Amino acid sequence: MASTLLVFGARHLGRTIAKRFAADGWSVAAVARSEETIARLRSELPDALAIRADASSAAEVERVFVEAQERFGSVDLVVNAISAGVPGGPLAEIGPEALAPYLEQLLPGVFNVLREGARVLGRRGSGTIVQITGGSARRAMPGRGPWAAAAFATRALTQAAALELREQGVHAALLVVDATIASEKTAAWIEGKPDDATTTEEDVAAAVAFLASQTPRAWTHELQITPRLDRWVP
């Protein structure tokens, strides 16, 4: 029986991750919120299980895990690639609602996936959970305070999961993408930049595959991707 990937946030990055693992022979369940994305997944990955659901709903996340297990028998790798693309700004200039998208959508989605993933994989005593976030999880940047607050919280939740699940044989890792990801979503932002100033969705998928391939004798609990020409502050 093939190993099974369950990926949340399959509109952009998550879809590329799903395609990479399907090409490697994995069974794939991919989750997205829009019917348009679900239709695209079914067209590009006809053997995959495409599920429309919102990770910010605990009940829907639980349903997703049930459907994936009913279809494929088990879930071996959980990847959470959901995001909240909300513009920031200086703290003195943004409104009181600036935290809302993170508190109402992103963080509940992170919490729900980690929580249910810990339950399902913990019962099995094996598997990997990879939570993807941005470079603001390691240091805040001007004009991105609300996003950094959410990213710091994402890092804390993933660290807690990693510590709690190690004794149960489950590998939990945070994948920090400290870069702009070149894609159809970001094409206008990176026009004219050299390739080494950005990363790609395929590079991120390769990092997920690396984390999923590790044995318990060499688990990485936090991995950071940084392009050669990206400005990086340790």
Secondary structure as the mmCIF struct_conf table of DSSP 4:
data_model
#
loop_
_struct_conf.conf_type_id
_struct_conf.id
_struct_conf.beg_label_comp_id
_struct_conf.beg_label_asym_id
_struct_conf.beg_label_seq_id
_struct_conf.end_label_comp_id
_struct_conf.end_label_asym_id
_struct_conf.end_label_seq_id
STRN STRN1 THR A 4 PHE A 8
TURN_TY1_P TURN_TY1_P1 ALA A 10 HIS A 12
HELX_RH_AL_P HELX_RH_AL_P1 LEU A 13 ALA A 23
TURN_TY1_P TURN_TY1_P2 ASP A 24 GLY A 25
STRN STRN2 SER A 27 ALA A 32
BEND BEND1 ARG A 33 SER A 34
HELX_RH_AL_P HELX_RH_AL_P2 GLU A 35 GLU A 44
TURN_TY1_P TURN_TY1_P3 PRO A 46 ASP A 47
BEND BEND2 ALA A 48 ALA A 48
STRN STRN3 LEU A 49 ARG A 52
TURN_TY1_P TURN_TY1_P4 ALA A 55 SER A 56
HELX_RH_AL_P HELX_RH_AL_P3 ALA A 58 PHE A 72
BEND BEND3 GLY A 73 GLY A 73
STRN STRN4 LEU A 77 ASN A 80
TURN_TY1_P TURN_TY1_P5 LEU A 91 GLU A 93
BEND BEND4 ILE A 94 ILE A 94
TURN_TY1_P TURN_TY1_P6 PRO A 96 LEU A 99
HELX_RH_AL_P HELX_RH_AL_P4 ALA A 100 PRO A 101
HELX_RH_PI_P HELX_RH_PI_P1 TYR A 102 LEU A 106
HELX_RH_AL_P HELX_RH_AL_P5 LEU A 107 ARG A 124
TURN_TY1_P TURN_TY1_P7 GLY A 125 GLY A 125
STRN STRN5 THR A 128 GLY A 134
HELX_RH_3T_P HELX_RH_3T_P1 GLY A 135 ALA A 137
TURN_TY1_P TURN_TY1_P8 ARG A 138 ARG A 138
BEND BEND5 ARG A 139 ARG A 139
TURN_TY1_P TURN_TY1_P9 PRO A 142 GLY A 143
HELX_RH_AL_P HELX_RH_AL_P6 GLY A 145 LEU A 165
HELX_RH_3T_P HELX_RH_3T_P2 ARG A 166 GLN A 168
TURN_TY1_P TURN_TY1_P10 GLY A 169 GLY A 169
STRN STRN6 HIS A 171 VAL A 177
BEND BEND6 ALA A 179 ALA A 179
HELX_LH_PP_P HELX_LH_PP_P1 THR A 180 THR A 180
STRN STRN7 ILE A 181 ALA A 182
BEND BEND7 SER A 183 SER A 183
TURN_TY1_P TURN_TY1_P11 GLU A 184 THR A 186
HELX_RH_AL_P HELX_RH_AL_P7 ALA A 187 ILE A 190
TURN_TY1_P TURN_TY1_P12 GLU A 191 GLY A 192
HELX_RH_3T_P HELX_RH_3T_P3 ASP A 195 ALA A 197
BEND BEND8 THR A 198 THR A 198
STRN STRN8 THR A 199 THR A 200
HELX_RH_AL_P HELX_RH_AL_P8 GLU A 201 SER A 213
TURN_TY1_P TURN_TY1_P13 PRO A 216 ARG A 217
BEND BEND9 ALA A 218 ALA A 218
BEND BEND10 HIS A 221 HIS A 221
STRN STRN9 GLU A 222 ILE A 225
TURN_TY1_P TURN_TY1_P14 ARG A 228 LEU A 229
BEND BEND11 ASP A 230 ASP A 230
#
